[in-house]
């Protein structure tokens, strides 16, 4: 069974930084895309950033210039470096992986900003 395990969330002051990691295991085949979504309280889950196996990236407008997504294909790991964090970045961050036509999700890691 595919597993995506996130780490790196926590409580941070506004203006600070966090680095999220997500390691995929038990995946057979190429991970076409890996990325991060987040869900704030009372809101729908939204895309934060995605990266393809070739390294192409896409970001939500709200995080452009502050967040950087990267991946290690050999280790099947995706990272999200989050700088200049804002209170509105608070939420549960979910890792996802697209393998073939199947999406897989992690359990989520909480990111909380204190003003």
Buried (B, 14 or more C-beta within 10 A) or exposed (E): EBEBBBEBBEEBEBEBEBBBBBBBEEBEEEBEBBBBBBBBEEEEBEBBBBBBEEEEBBBBEEBEEBBBBBBEBEEBBBBBBBBEBBEEBBBBBBBBBBBEEEEBBBEBBEBBBEE
